């Protein structure tokens, strides 16, 4: 019997909607289709919530708003 295991990348790309810049952030906590907590340059913590209508994650820090599609997924088939 084979099982499929899903692994997620450690980093995501954040797109700032205010100035159209793209930043790379490290994932601190991730729950698929619920939320992402990530760190930008190990200085700023960004909390993103899942938006089921757009199928992406959105959040804000200060006056900047960020969006992300989430981390890259890798499916690994386990078994013989």
Secondary structure, DSSP 8 states (H G I E B T S, - for coil): --EEEEEE-SEEEEEETTT--EEEEEEEEEETTTEEEEEETTTEEEEEEEETTTTEEEEEETTEEEEE----EEEEEE--
